[in-house]
Amino acid sequence: MSMTYQEFPGVEWIEGAGDFITVDEKLCDGCGNCIRVCLAKCYKMTGKKAHVDNLERCMECGACWYSCPPDAIQFSWPPGGTGFRTLWG
């Protein structure tokens, strides 16, 4: 099953299974970089720690992973056939 969101024209999400992004709360220093760079708004801050709030809209860009100074974000790309496709490349 695929989904689209009005905020992301030309992007189609393909349903996947499992959590492919997690935040290690022991490593998270609460900098909020993941929240600032995530275009899909997948993260929220709780008790000065970031956590994944919603993976449904994740675009698998990896920006959160790259922007996390303490390497608290564990990002394992979903297996083939999941994730998103875009009309523009």
MMTF fields as JSON, N, C-alpha, C and O atoms, coordinates in Angstrom:
{
  "mmtfVersion": "1.0.0",
  "mmtfProducer": "UNKNOWN",
  "numBonds": 355,
  "numAtoms": 356,
  "numGroups": 89,
  "numChains": 1,
  "numModels": 1,
  "chainsPerModel": [1],
  "groupsPerChain": [89],
  "chainIdList": ["A"],
  "bondAtomList": [4, 2, 8, 6, 12, 10, 16, 14, 20, 18, 24, 22, 28, 26, 32, 30, 36, 34, 40, 38, 44, 42, 48, 46, 52, 50, 56, 54, 60, 58, 64, 62, 68, 66, 72, 70, 76, 74, 80, 78, 84, 82, 88, 86, 92, 90, 96, 94, 100, 98, 104, 102, 108, 106, 112, 110, 116, 114, 120, 118, 124, 122, 128, 126, 132, 130, 136, 134, 140, 138, 144, 142, 148, 146, 152, 150, 156, 154, 160, 158, 164, 162, 168, 166, 172, 170, 176, 174, 180, 178, 184, 182, 188, 186, 192, 190, 196, 194, 200, 198, 204, 202, 208, 206, 212, 210, 216, 214, 220, 218, 224, 222, 228, 226, 232, 230, 236, 234, 240, 238, 244, 242, 248, 246, 252, 250, 256, 254, 260, 258, 264, 262, 268, 266, 272, 270, 276, 274, 280, 278, 284, 282, 288, 286, 292, 290, 296, 294, 300, 298, 304, 302, 308, 306, 312, 310, 316, 314, 320, 318, 324, 322, 328, 326, 332, 330, 336, 334, 340, 338, 344, 342, 348, 346, 352, 350],
  "bondOrderList": [1, 1, 1, 1, 1, 1, 1, 1, 1, 1, 1, 1, 1, 1, 1, 1, 1, 1, 1, 1, 1, 1, 1, 1, 1, 1, 1, 1, 1, 1, 1, 1, 1, 1, 1, 1, 1, 1, 1, 1, 1, 1, 1, 1, 1, 1, 1, 1, 1, 1, 1, 1, 1, 1, 1, 1, 1, 1, 1, 1, 1, 1, 1, 1, 1, 1, 1, 1, 1, 1, 1, 1, 1, 1, 1, 1, 1, 1, 1, 1, 1, 1, 1, 1, 1, 1, 1, 1],
  "groupList": [{"groupName": "MET", "atomNameList": ["N", "CA", "C", "O"], "elementList": ["N", "C", "C", "O"], "formalChargeList": [0, 0, 0, 0], "bondAtomList": [1, 0, 2, 1, 3, 2], "bondOrderList": [1, 1, 2], "singleLetterCode": "M", "chemCompType": "L-PEPTIDE LINKING"}, {"groupName": "SER", "atomNameList": ["N", "CA", "C", "O"], "elementList": ["N", "C", "C", "O"], "formalChargeList": [0, 0, 0, 0], "bondAtomList": [1, 0, 2, 1, 3, 2], "bondOrderList": [1, 1, 2], "singleLetterCode": "S", "chemCompType": "L-PEPTIDE LINKING"}, {"groupName": "THR", "atomNameList": ["N", "CA", "C", "O"], "elementList": ["N", "C", "C", "O"], "formalChargeList": [0, 0, 0, 0], "bondAtomList": [1, 0, 2, 1, 3, 2], "bondOrderList": [1, 1, 2], "singleLetterCode": "T", "chemCompType": "L-PEPTIDE LINKING"}, {"groupName": "TYR", "atomNameList": ["N", "CA", "C", "O"], "elementList": ["N", "C", "C", "O"], "formalChargeList": [0, 0, 0, 0], "bondAtomList": [1, 0, 2, 1, 3, 2], "bondOrderList": [1, 1, 2], "singleLetterCode": "Y", "chemCompType": "L-PEPTIDE LINKING"}, {"groupName": "GLN", "atomNameList": ["N", "CA", "C", "O"], "elementList": ["N", "C", "C", "O"], "formalChargeList": [0, 0, 0, 0], "bondAtomList": [1, 0, 2, 1, 3, 2], "bondOrderList": [1, 1, 2], "singleLetterCode": "Q", "chemCompType": "L-PEPTIDE LINKING"}, {"groupName": "GLU", "atomNameList": ["N", "CA", "C", "O"], "elementList": ["N", "C", "C", "O"], "formalChargeList": [0, 0, 0, 0], "bondAtomList": [1, 0, 2, 1, 3, 2], "bondOrderList": [1, 1, 2], "singleLetterCode": "E", "chemCompType": "L-PEPTIDE LINKING"}, {"groupName": "PHE", "atomNameList": ["N", "CA", "C", "O"], "elementList": ["N", "C", "C", "O"], "formalChargeList": [0, 0, 0, 0], "bondAtomList": [1, 0, 2, 1, 3, 2], "bondOrderList": [1, 1, 2], "singleLetterCode": "F", "chemCompType": "L-PEPTIDE LINKING"}, {"groupName": "PRO", "atomNameList": ["N", "CA", "C", "O"], "elementList": ["N", "C", "C", "O"], "formalChargeList": [0, 0, 0, 0], "bondAtomList": [1, 0, 2, 1, 3, 2], "bondOrderList": [1, 1, 2], "singleLetterCode": "P", "chemCompType": "L-PEPTIDE LINKING"}, {"groupName": "GLY", "atomNameList": ["N", "CA", "C", "O"], "elementList": ["N", "C", "C", "O"], "formalChargeList": [0, 0, 0, 0], "bondAtomList": [1, 0, 2, 1, 3, 2], "bondOrderList": [1, 1, 2], "singleLetterCode": "G", "chemCompType": "PEPTIDE LINKING"}, {"groupName": "VAL", "atomNameList": ["N", "CA", "C", "O"], "elementList": ["N", "C", "C", "O"], "formalChargeList": [0, 0, 0, 0], "bondAtomList": [1, 0, 2, 1, 3, 2], "bondOrderList": [1, 1, 2], "singleLetterCode": "V", "chemCompType": "L-PEPTIDE LINKING"}, {"groupName": "TRP", "atomNameList": ["N", "CA", "C", "O"], "elementList": ["N", "C", "C", "O"], "formalChargeList": [0, 0, 0, 0], "bondAtomList": [1, 0, 2, 1, 3, 2], "bondOrderList": [1, 1, 2], "singleLetterCode": "W", "chemCompType": "L-PEPTIDE LINKING"}, {"groupName": "ILE", "atomNameList": ["N", "CA", "C", "O"], "elementList": ["N", "C", "C", "O"], "formalChargeList": [0, 0, 0, 0], "bondAtomList": [1, 0, 2, 1, 3, 2], "bondOrderList": [1, 1, 2], "singleLetterCode": "I", "chemCompType": "L-PEPTIDE LINKING"}, {"groupName": "ALA", "atomNameList": ["N", "CA", "C", "O"], "elementList": ["N", "C", "C", "O"], "formalChargeList": [0, 0, 0, 0], "bondAtomList": [1, 0, 2, 1, 3, 2], "bondOrderList": [1, 1, 2], "singleLetterCode": "A", "chemCompType": "L-PEPTIDE LINKING"}, {"groupName": "ASP", "atomNameList": ["N", "CA", "C", "O"], "elementList": ["N", "C", "C", "O"], "formalChargeList": [0, 0, 0, 0], "bondAtomList": [1, 0, 2, 1, 3, 2], "bondOrderList": [1, 1, 2], "singleLetterCode": "D", "chemCompType": "L-PEPTIDE LINKING"}, {"groupName": "LYS", "atomNameList": ["N", "CA", "C", "O"], "elementList": ["N", "C", "C", "O"], "formalChargeList": [0, 0, 0, 0], "bondAtomList": [1, 0, 2, 1, 3, 2], "bondOrderList": [1, 1, 2], "singleLetterCode": "K", "chemCompType": "L-PEPTIDE LINKING"}, {"groupName": "LEU", "atomNameList": ["N", "CA", "C", "O"], "elementList": ["N", "C", "C", "O"], "formalChargeList": [0, 0, 0, 0], "bondAtomList": [1, 0, 2, 1, 3, 2], "bondOrderList": [1, 1, 2], "singleLetterCode": "L", "chemCompType": "L-PEPTIDE LINKING"}, {"groupName": "CYS", "atomNameList": ["N", "CA", "C", "O"], "elementList": ["N", "C", "C", "O"], "formalChargeList": [0, 0, 0, 0], "bondAtomList": [1, 0, 2, 1, 3, 2], "bondOrderList": [1, 1, 2], "singleLetterCode": "C", "chemCompType": "L-PEPTIDE LINKING"}, {"groupName": "ASN", "atomNameList": ["N", "CA", "C", "O"], "elementList": ["N", "C", "C", "O"], "formalChargeList": [0, 0, 0, 0], "bondAtomList": [1, 0, 2, 1, 3, 2], "bondOrderList": [1, 1, 2], "singleLetterCode": "N", "chemCompType": "L-PEPTIDE LINKING"}, {"groupName": "ARG", "atomNameList": ["N", "CA", "C", "O"], "elementList": ["N", "C", "C", "O"], "formalChargeList": [0, 0, 0, 0], "bondAtomList": [1, 0, 2, 1, 3, 2], "bondOrderList": [1, 1, 2], "singleLetterCode": "R", "chemCompType": "L-PEPTIDE LINKING"}, {"groupName": "HIS", "atomNameList": ["N", "CA", "C", "O"], "elementList": ["N", "C", "C", "O"], "formalChargeList": [0, 0, 0, 0], "bondAtomList": [1, 0, 2, 1, 3, 2], "bondOrderList": [1, 1, 2], "singleLetterCode": "H", "chemCompType": "L-PEPTIDE LINKING"}],
  "groupTypeList": [0, 1, 0, 2, 3, 4, 5, 6, 7, 8, 9, 5, 10, 11, 5, 8, 12, 8, 13, 6, 11, 2, 9, 13, 5, 14, 15, 16, 13, 8, 16, 8, 17, 16, 11, 18, 9, 16, 15, 12, 14, 16, 3, 14, 0, 2, 8, 14, 14, 12, 19, 9, 13, 17, 15, 5, 18, 16, 0, 5, 16, 8, 12, 16, 10, 3, 1, 16, 7, 7, 13, 12, 11, 4, 6, 1, 10, 7, 7, 8, 8, 2, 8, 6, 18, 2, 15, 10, 8],
  "groupIdList": [1, 2, 3, 4, 5, 6, 7, 8, 9, 10, 11, 12, 13, 14, 15, 16, 17, 18, 19, 20, 21, 22, 23, 24, 25, 26, 27, 28, 29, 30, 31, 32, 33, 34, 35, 36, 37, 38, 39, 40, 41, 42, 43, 44, 45, 46, 47, 48, 49, 50, 51, 52, 53, 54, 55, 56, 57, 58, 59, 60, 61, 62, 63, 64, 65, 66, 67, 68, 69, 70, 71, 72, 73, 74, 75, 76, 77, 78, 79, 80, 81, 82, 83, 84, 85, 86, 87, 88, 89],
  "secStructList": [7, 3, 3, 7, 7, 6, 6, 1, 6, 6, 3, 3, 3, 3, 7, 7, 7, 1, 7, 7, 3, 3, 3, 7, 6, 6, 6, 7, 7, 7, 7, 7, 2, 2, 2, 2, 2, 7, 6, 6, 7, 7, 3, 3, 3, 3, 6, 6, 3, 3, 3, 3, 7, 7, 7, 6, 6, 7, 7, 7, 7, 7, 2, 2, 2, 2, 6, 7, 6, 6, 7, 7, 3, 3, 3, 7, 7, 7, 7, 6, 6, 7, 3, 3, 3, 3, 6, 6, 7],
  "xCoordList": [0.846, 0.0, 0.894, 1.895, 0.558, 1.335, 0.481, -0.748, 1.175, 0.487, 1.157, 2.328, 0.405, 0.964, 0.517, -0.484, 1.272, 0.929, 0.937, 1.821, -0.044, -0.185, 1.046, 1.407, 1.7, 2.859, 4.072, 5.0, 4.076, 5.208, 4.746, 4.628, 4.484, 4.003, 5.038, 6.233, 4.575, 5.457, 6.148, 6.94, 5.867, 6.493, 5.44, 4.343, 5.793, 4.887, 5.596, 6.712, 4.955, 5.521, 5.029, 3.843, 5.955, 5.632, 5.692, 6.697, 4.628, 4.532, 5.651, 5.949, 6.248, 7.291, 6.946, 5.895, 7.825, 7.592, 8.821, 9.951, 8.605, 9.699, 10.216, 10.025, 10.867, 11.472, 12.885, 13.747, 13.135, 14.46, 15.271, 16.43, 14.666, 15.382, 15.053, 13.887, 16.084, 15.891, 16.861, 17.866, 16.543, 17.413, 17.858, 17.029, 19.163, 19.716, 19.676, 20.471, 18.747, 18.56, 19.794, 19.993, 20.613, 21.832, 22.837, 23.615, 22.818, 23.75, 23.187, 23.95, 21.868, 21.239, 21.56, 21.337, 22.089, 22.417, 21.367, 21.54, 20.279, 19.185, 19.452, 18.791, 20.409, 20.753, 19.609, 19.5, 18.765, 17.623, 17.931, 17.06, 19.15, 19.486, 18.549, 18.13, 18.215, 17.337, 15.972, 15.391, 15.482, 14.179, 14.259, 13.338, 15.357, 15.516, 15.676, 15.166, 16.366, 16.643, 15.597, 15.578, 14.732, 13.755, 12.588, 11.747, 12.547, 11.467, 10.118, 9.078, 10.132, 8.887, 8.381, 7.309, 9.133, 8.743, 8.519, 7.487, 9.493, 9.405, 9.804, 9.538, 10.443, 10.995, 10.252, 9.664, 10.294, 9.789, 10.779, 11.552, 10.751, 11.61, 10.762, 9.687, 11.241, 10.577, 11.629, 12.588, 11.454, 12.407, 13.836, 14.764, 14.027, 15.341, 16.047, 17.271, 15.278, 15.818, 14.939, 13.714, 15.564, 14.807, 14.324, 14.997, 13.171, 12.7, 11.911, 11.38, 11.849, 11.105, 9.624, 9.173, 8.888, 7.465, 6.622, 5.562, 7.1, 6.289, 7.192, 7.776, 7.309, 8.131, 7.337, 7.92, 6.019, 5.187, 5.597, 5.535, 6.014, 6.323, 7.809, 8.207, 8.639, 10.081, 10.447, 9.947, 11.328, 11.766, 13.109, 13.666, 13.631, 14.872, 16.045, 16.932, 16.05, 17.132, 18.411, 19.504, 18.281, 19.439, 19.942, 20.966, 19.248, 19.706, 19.811, 20.749, 18.883, 18.912, 20.162, 20.82, 20.468, 21.614, 22.92, 23.792, 23.042, 24.246, 24.418, 25.546, 23.317, 23.389, 23.457, 23.434, 23.54, 23.544, 24.988, 25.677, 25.452, 26.839, 27.238, 28.337, 26.382, 26.814, 26.514, 26.671, 26.086, 25.752, 24.693, 24.787, 23.695, 22.623, 21.585, 20.818, 21.554, 20.543, 21.08, 22.139, 20.339, 20.665, 19.754, 18.532, 20.326, 19.559, 19.926, 21.056, 18.98, 19.213, 18.18, 16.981, 18.665, 17.74, 16.825, 17.263, 15.577, 14.624, 15.015, 15.679, 14.612, 14.895, 14.174, 13.218, 14.622, 14.037, 12.522, 11.938, 11.901, 10.447, 9.75, 8.522, 10.493, 9.871, 10.434, 11.341, 9.918, 10.433, 9.627, 8.412, 10.309, 9.565, 10.141, 11.302, 9.324, 9.734, 9.334, 8.305, 10.127, 9.777, 9.695, 10.393, 8.864, 8.684, 9.87, 10.035, 10.693, 11.762, 13.159, 14.114, 13.304, 14.634, 14.863, 15.955],
  "yCoordList": [-1.172, 0.0, 1.24, 1.276, 2.226, 3.456, 4.614, 4.565, 5.676, 6.85, 8.09, 8.063, 9.158, 10.451, 11.475, 11.282, 12.564, 13.655, 14.939, 15.154, 15.784, 17.031, 17.924, 18.649, 17.876, 18.722, 18.316, 19.108, 17.085, 16.571, 16.147, 14.952, 17.107, 16.752, 15.945, 16.239, 14.94, 14.119, 12.999, 12.267, 12.842, 11.796, 10.763, 11.104, 9.5, 8.391, 7.484, 7.03, 7.222, 6.343, 4.922, 4.689, 3.976, 2.563, 1.949, 2.082, 1.285, 0.743, -0.256, -1.128, -0.114, -1.028, -1.558, -1.24, -2.356, -2.917, -2.709, -2.797, -2.441, -2.347, -0.936, -0.065, -0.727, 0.561, 0.576, -0.151, 1.382, 1.442, 2.625, 2.793, 3.451, 4.531, 4.456, 4.383, 4.476, 4.515, 5.544, 5.889, 6.022, 6.965, 6.298, 5.865, 6.218, 5.685, 6.813, 7.751, 6.718, 7.787, 8.01, 9.113, 6.999, 7.154, 8.064, 8.761, 8.055, 8.876, 10.25, 11.198, 10.367, 11.631, 12.73, 12.571, 13.85, 14.975, 16.087, 17.143, 15.852, 16.813, 18.034, 19.057, 17.954, 19.118, 19.542, 20.719, 18.607, 18.93, 19.031, 19.421, 18.689, 18.757, 17.899, 18.319, 16.713, 15.818, 16.468, 16.331, 17.162, 17.828, 18.958, 19.154, 19.699, 20.831, 20.39, 21.061, 19.287, 18.899, 17.978, 17.797, 17.396, 16.428, 17.151, 17.75, 17.088, 17.725, 17.067, 17.711, 15.786, 15.046, 15.141, 14.624, 15.79, 15.977, 14.643, 14.431, 13.757, 12.428, 12.405, 11.423, 13.48, 13.491, 14.44, 15.431, 14.107, 14.992, 14.949, 14.0, 15.974, 16.047, 15.708, 16.276, 14.796, 14.428, 14.368, 13.603, 15.171, 15.162, 15.441, 14.788, 16.401, 16.8, 15.703, 15.717, 14.76, 13.706, 13.6, 13.68, 13.419, 13.243, 11.798, 10.874, 11.623, 10.274, 10.301, 11.335, 9.141, 9.025, 8.995, 8.15, 9.913, 10.025, 9.377, 8.817, 9.454, 8.974, 8.626, 9.516, 7.352, 6.937, 6.85, 6.661, 6.984, 6.869, 7.836, 7.502, 9.028, 10.076, 10.183, 11.039, 9.341, 9.42, 9.27, 8.382, 10.158, 10.121, 9.415, 9.382, 8.848, 8.071, 8.866, 8.298, 10.168, 11.0, 10.861, 11.105, 10.472, 10.302, 11.592, 11.578, 12.717, 13.998, 13.94, 14.494, 13.29, 13.183, 12.436, 12.832, 11.387, 10.534, 11.315, 11.264, 12.039, 12.813, 13.991, 14.39, 14.547, 15.762, 15.497, 16.44, 14.258, 13.898, 13.808, 12.822, 14.847, 14.851, 13.639, 13.113, 13.179, 12.049, 10.674, 9.651, 10.641, 9.378, 8.571, 7.348, 9.27, 8.611, 7.977, 7.116, 8.394, 7.881, 6.658, 6.698, 5.585, 4.345, 4.28, 4.24, 4.268, 4.319, 3.106, 2.991, 2.206, 1.037, 1.095, 0.933, 1.325, 1.502, 0.299, -0.837, 0.534, -0.576, -1.467, -1.006, -2.731, -3.609, -3.129, -2.36, -3.572, -3.158, -3.277, -4.17, -2.34, -2.361, -1.513, -1.437, -0.866, 0.015, 1.405, 1.608, 2.348, 3.696, 4.562, 4.406, 5.469, 6.39, 6.429, 6.083, 6.852, 7.099, 8.517, 9.002, 9.18, 10.533, 10.607, 9.875, 11.47, 11.632, 12.353, 12.322, 12.999, 13.848, 13.276, 14.044, 11.998, 11.423, 10.752, 10.229],
  "zCoordList": [0.0, 0.0, 0.0, 0.717, -0.771, -0.801, -0.306, -0.344, 0.167, 0.677, 0.096, -0.283, 0.036, -0.347, 0.692, 1.382, 0.792, 1.694, 0.884, 0.055, 1.122, 0.38, 0.539, -0.388, 1.718, 1.962, 1.129, 0.964, 0.601, -0.159, -1.553, -1.823, -2.442, -3.78, -4.55, -4.503, -5.248, -6.063, -5.314, -5.907, -4.011, -3.212, -2.836, -2.394, -3.019, -2.688, -1.686, -1.94, -0.552, 0.468, 0.253, 0.023, 0.33, 0.193, 1.588, 2.286, 1.987, 3.338, 3.625, 2.809, 4.77, 5.218, 6.596, 7.152, 7.132, 8.453, 9.317, 8.835, 10.569, 11.511, 11.7, 10.851, 12.82, 13.136, 12.587, 13.081, 11.585, 10.985, 11.492, 11.111, 12.354, 13.019, 14.511, 14.899, 15.328, 16.776, 17.354, 16.732, 18.544, 19.248, 20.539, 21.34, 20.738, 21.977, 23.006, 22.937, 23.959, 24.935, 25.806, 26.316, 25.983, 26.783, 26.073, 26.724, 24.745, 23.972, 23.613, 23.424, 23.516, 23.108, 24.119, 25.319, 23.611, 24.494, 24.424, 25.033, 23.684, 23.621, 22.768, 22.94, 21.847, 21.018, 20.097, 19.751, 19.701, 18.845, 17.364, 16.586, 16.949, 15.528, 14.691, 13.612, 15.167, 14.406, 14.161, 13.085, 15.156, 15.027, 14.011, 13.217, 14.037, 13.116, 11.663, 10.765, 11.411, 10.023, 9.412, 8.195, 10.224, 9.698, 9.025, 9.696, 7.701, 6.943, 7.189, 7.057, 7.545, 7.749, 9.186, 9.5, 10.047, 11.452, 12.162, 12.8, 12.042, 12.647, 14.119, 14.813, 14.611, 15.967, 16.893, 16.46, 18.188, 19.243, 20.389, 20.523, 21.208, 22.382, 23.607, 23.797, 24.424, 25.665, 26.758, 26.661, 27.794, 28.895, 28.462, 28.939, 27.564, 27.048, 26.254, 26.122, 25.728, 24.878, 23.639, 23.73, 22.486, 21.249, 21.156, 21.613, 20.569, 20.27, 18.962, 18.557, 18.315, 17.068, 17.42, 18.194, 16.851, 17.135, 16.04, 16.317, 14.785, 13.675, 12.496, 11.878, 12.184, 11.042, 9.744, 8.677, 9.82, 8.619, 7.522, 6.339, 7.91, 6.933, 6.627, 5.837, 7.229, 7.038, 5.561, 4.87, 5.093, 3.706, 3.539, 2.441, 4.637, 4.603, 4.035, 3.398, 4.264, 3.729, 4.547, 4.036, 5.811, 6.677, 7.301, 7.985, 7.086, 7.633, 9.152, 9.726, 9.798, 11.26, 11.716, 12.678, 11.035, 11.356, 11.199, 12.065, 10.083, 9.816, 10.77, 11.062, 11.255, 12.071, 13.572, 14.364, 13.967, 15.389, 15.909, 15.65, 16.652, 17.11, 17.973, 17.794, 18.903, 19.728, 19.105, 19.772, 17.843, 17.171, 17.925, 18.032, 18.44, 19.185, 18.265, 18.697, 17.009, 16.079, 15.359, 14.732, 15.46, 14.764, 13.546, 13.69, 12.367, 11.119, 10.285, 9.811, 10.106, 9.248, 8.13, 8.357, 6.94, 5.824, 5.701, 5.885, 5.397, 5.248, 4.071, 3.142, 4.1, 2.975, 1.714, 1.802, 0.563, -0.714, -0.724, -0.11, -1.447, -1.569, -0.533, -0.539, 0.367, 1.354, 1.175, 0.368, 1.904, 1.828, 0.878, 0.756, 0.212, -0.662, -2.06, -2.281, -2.99, -4.373, -4.707, -4.238, -5.505, -5.914, -7.433, -8.135, -7.926, -9.361, -9.998, -11.217, -9.18, -9.695, -9.468, -9.348, -9.408, -9.269, -8.049, -7.827]
}
